[in-house]
Amino acid sequence: MSGLDGDEKPGSRQDPRQVPYVALRALASERADEIVSASLLQGRREIVIRHAGQRYRLRITANDKLILTK
């Protein structure tokens, strides 16, 4: 696993260039703790996010709102 979804074994280290969240830093807005949704969605209306071994769907509704569902 990537370590993003909580499945990384303690003490295991990966090459930072191979870890997806490093690439997400490039998608961050001017604020360090903020990511622009368009950067994640990349023109799609829905994406799947894995976290702690579970799949979640992040989608844009018909009213242009974001909704995260399991």
Secondary structure by P-SEA (a helix, b strand, c coil): cccccccccccccccccccaaaaaaaaccccccccccccccccccbbbbbcccbbbbbbbccccbbbbcc
